[in-house]
């Protein structure tokens, strides 16, 4: 392993009230001209070209099934509740309570418009059916 990576660089970081040392290693592997991220992306593209996008669906499904077996259905309920709560709190903090009032009004207006469209479509269909019946009768 020696010689593959250069020695780490120690960086002195001084936040207020203390001094810390952080280790920094180069983001590129010597001699390759490619970062770790670029190498990972290239590897993913190679796998996708070799096995197709369905491969990722298959391994994702297997991982989900394994997680379900290991943790049970309740696990998904817990993480869903946590994620929903966290997202709701972030939205509330970002936009404020009046945001919910605005989107509620927009949603209500949309529902009202859809109901009106449905009524018009139903009336048109009924009129067309009466026309067809009248033509058949004559």
C-alpha positions in Angstrom: 0.0 0.0 0.0 2.9 2.3 0.6 3.6 4.6 -2.3 0.2 4.5 -3.8 -1.0 7.7 -2.2 1.1 10.8 -1.2 1.5 11.7 2.4 -1.5 13.5 3.9 -1.3 17.2 4.2 -2.1 18.6 7.7 -4.1 21.8 7.7 -4.3 24.1 10.7 -7.8 25.3 11.3 -8.5 27.8 14.0 -12.2 28.3 14.9 -12.8 30.9 17.6 -11.4 29.7 20.9 -9.5 26.6 19.7 -7.0 25.3 17.2 -7.6 22.0 15.3 -5.6 20.0 12.8 -7.4 18.4 9.9 -5.9 15.8 7.6 -6.3 16.5 3.9 -5.5 14.0 1.1 -5.5 14.7 -2.6 -8.8 14.2 -4.4 -7.0 12.6 -7.3 -5.2 9.4 -7.4 -1.6 10.0 -8.5 -1.0 9.0 -12.1 -4.7 8.6 -13.1 -5.8 12.2 -13.6 -9.2 11.1 -12.3 -10.9 12.0 -9.0 -12.6 9.4 -6.8 -16.0 10.8 -7.8 -15.1 10.6 -11.5 -13.9 7.1 -11.1 -17.1 6.1 -9.4 -19.2 7.8 -12.1 -17.2 6.0 -14.8 -17.7 2.7 -13.0 -21.4 3.3 -12.7 -21.7 4.1 -16.4 -19.7 0.9 -17.3 -22.0 -1.2 -15.2 -25.1 0.4 -16.8 -23.8 -0.2 -20.3 -22.9 -3.8 -19.5 -26.1 -4.8 -17.5 -28.7 -2.1 -18.5 -30.8 0.1 -16.2 -32.9 -2.8 -15.1 -29.9 -4.1 -13.2 -30.2 -1.1 -10.8 -33.9 -1.8 -10.4 -33.2 -5.4 -9.5 -30.5 -4.7 -6.9 -32.6 -1.9 -5.4 -35.6 -4.2 -5.1 -33.4 -6.9 -3.5 -32.0 -4.4 -1.1 -35.6 -3.2 -0.2 -36.7 -6.8 0.4 -33.7 -7.5 2.6 -34.4 -4.4 4.6 -38.0 -5.3 5.0 -37.0 -8.8 6.2 -34.4 -7.4 8.6 -36.5 -4.6 10.0 -40.1 -5.3 9.2 -42.9 -3.1 7.8 -42.9 -0.8 10.8 -39.4 0.4 9.9 -40.7 2.0 6.7 -43.5 3.6 8.7 -41.0 5.1 11.1 -38.7 6.6 8.5 -41.7 7.9 6.5 -43.0 9.7 9.6 -39.6 11.1 10.4 -39.0 12.3 6.9 -42.5 13.8 6.5 -42.2 15.6 9.8 -38.7 16.9 9.0 -39.8 18.0 5.5 -42.9 19.7 6.9 -40.9 21.6 9.5 -38.4 22.7 6.9 -41.2 24.0 4.7 -42.8 25.8 7.6 -39.6 27.4 8.6 -38.7 28.4 5.0 -42.1 29.8 3.9 -44.1 30.5 7.1 -47.7 29.7 8.0 -49.2 31.9 5.3 -47.7 29.6 2.7 -50.1 26.8 3.8 -53.1 29.2 3.5 -52.0 30.2 -0.1 -51.5 26.6 -1.3 -54.8 25.6 0.4 -56.7 28.2 -1.5 -55.0 27.2 -4.8 -55.9 23.6 -4.2 -59.5 24.5 -3.3 -59.8 26.5 -6.5 -58.3 23.7 -8.6 -60.8 21.2 -7.1 -63.7 23.6 -7.7 -62.6 23.9 -11.4 -62.3 20.2 -11.8 -65.8 19.6 -10.4 -67.2 22.2 -12.8 -65.4 20.5 -15.7 -66.8 17.1 -14.6 -70.3 18.5 -14.4 -70.0 20.0 -17.9 -68.6 16.7 -19.3 -71.4 14.7 -17.6 -74.1 17.1 -19.0 -72.5 16.9 -22.5 -72.4 13.1 -22.3 -76.1 13.0 -21.2 -77.1 15.3 -24.1 -75.2 13.1 -26.6 -76.9 10.0 -25.2 -80.3 11.7 -25.6 -79.4 12.6 -29.2 -78.4 9.1 -30.0 -81.7 7.7 -28.5 -83.7 10.3 -30.4 -82.1 9.2 -33.7 -82.7 5.6 -32.9 -86.3 6.3 -32.2 -86.9 8.1 -35.5 
